[in-house]
Amino acid sequence: NDDKMYSEMAPMLDRIESQRQALKQQMRVLADNDRMRREFTANITHELKTPLTTISGYAELIAGGMVADEADLRDFGHRIHREAGRLTALVNDILTLSNLDEAERSDSETSAAVLGTTEPIDIPRMLESIRQRLEQLAERNEVSFIMDTKPAMVMGVARLLDELAYNLASNAIRYNLPGGTVTLGCGMDEAGRPYIQVIDTGIGIAPEEQQKVFERFYRVDKSRSKARGGTGLGLAIVKHAAVFHGASIDLASELGMGTCITVTFPVQQFPAM
Ligand code: ADP
């Protein structure tokens, strides 16, 4: 009878229903990915167009003989140069992100081909080189460095780890306050995991923004980011470079007090020499 038939069919119906739910969930994920991809493309287009508009505007004035004054001419030249620099930074960051995207979806051989080979990296030495490259930016912002580096080695892609730490350090300078400090730290935690830590005494990030800042092109304050030479992709690169190295990111921040970002790597195994 009906009751018997139903009780026999019930487990099958349950299975079908749970498969249907799983499929719906997969479709939601795919739709989300698709939406993010379209948003990213729209953002890129916008971000590229803005400097291009400025560049062609000034170039047109100069080419049209509209700029008679020598000082104006030089000023316009500087502006064109600055916008071209912004474009270069943007294109480089977009390229790095797309390489990281590709590497995440492929095997280790392919990812080595797009990103570079994995080798033992001396983290204190890398942080020292970053400090040197950022010395001028720090001086311009009236910010000083504190080095707090203890021995730490990570198996990683040199260029990516450098970019990860460089982006964190340059943010720590750009979102700091005059007289502030940036601490570049590294070492091994109590579980034997290497970490990189960047601490600043800057403007801080509100709790509701702390997840969003890792999204592509997300900026808390758009004008401040641009005025300070940001592409809006720095922390997205940090996040993906961390994922690529199996590292986790911890962000602690308080508005008006400063920010501390710690990237912790898994326990390392080095190939025998
Ligand atoms: P940007 O190029 O705009 O600096 P990022 O991806 O590096 O892009 O950072 C995203 C946003 O997160 C920045 O625009 C800024 O608002 C905020 N942010 C990043 N680092 C810090 C920091 N150390 N202190 C305060 N705000 C920060």
Boltz pocket constraint, residues with backbone or C-beta under 6 A from the ligand:
constraints:
  - pocket:
      binder: B
      contacts: [[A, 167], [A, 168], [A, 171], [A, 172], [A, 175], [A, 200], [A, 202], [A, 203], [A, 204], [A, 205], [A, 213], [A, 214], [A, 215], [A, 218], [A, 219], [A, 220], [A, 221], [A, 225], [A, 226], [A, 229], [A, 230], [A, 231], [A, 232], [A, 233], [A, 234], [A, 235], [A, 236], [A, 259]]
      max_distance: 6.0
